[in-house]
Amino acid sequence: MVDRDGYLGDLRPDLDDSSSPCLRFIDWYDYTIFNNLQIEHQFLPEWRSLYDRAKTQEVKEFLGQIEALAQRCLEERLYLSFVGD
């Protein structure tokens, strides 16, 4: 899935945001990979909190697609990967 509209860039916490246990570490320029434990206990709870910050239905749909992918990775014991530029 490609974030052509830059939604994640608008929603991702800053790297120095210590309240973000997971999403702030998504690297714009390299690979970021989450395992099952990270997906279940850190990624999904934090990802779901982004819906409150979504300003449009399109952004909420994007969040839902990534959440569904993360849920599939969790259920099938796969890694969730983000690929930077």
N, C-alpha and C positions, 0 to 999 in steps of 0.2 A: 504494500500500500504506500502511496506517495502523498506526502503533505504538500501539494502544489501551492496551496494558498498560505502556507506559513502559520497555520493555527497553533502548532506546538510551540513555535517561537514566541507567540503572544501569551501563552499560558504557562510555559515552563517556569518554575521558580528560578531565581538567580542562584548562581553557584554558591554564594556566601549565605544563603538562606538556610540556617541550621534547623529550621522547623520542617524542612523537606528531607526525609530520610532516603529518598530514592530518585525522584524525578529531576532534581537539580544536577544529577550526575550524567544525564543524557548528553553525550558529546556531539556537538554539531559537526565535527570534522573527522570523526572516527567511529568505530563500532562500539555500541553499548549493548551488553547482553545480560538478561535477567534469567535466573534459574527459578525452579518451582517454588522454593522457599521464599525467595525475594518477591516473586509474583503474588503469592498468596498473602504474605504478611506485610509487605511494604508497598509494592507497586499498585495493586488493585485498590486498596483503601485510599492511597494518596491520589490515584488517577480519578477515582469517583468524586473526590473533593473538587475537581476541576469543573464539574458541571455547573457549580454555583457561579463560576467566573465566565462561563460561556455567554456571549452576548447575542448570538444568533442561533437559529435552528440548525443551520449548516455546521456550525462548530459543535453543537451537541450531537449531531449525527456522526461527525468525525470521531468524537470521543467515544461514542457507542461502538463504532467499528473497531477501534483499537481495543476497547474493553472486551469485546467479543473475541478478538484474536488472542488477547491475554488469557481469557477464560479457557479457550481451546488449548492453548499451550499448557495451562495448568492441568486440565483434564487428561491430556494425552502425554503429559510429562515431556514437553518440548521446551526449548529455550525461546524467549522473546527477544528479538534483536531489532535494534535501531541502527540504521546505517547513515552516517553523516555524509557530507559532500565529498 
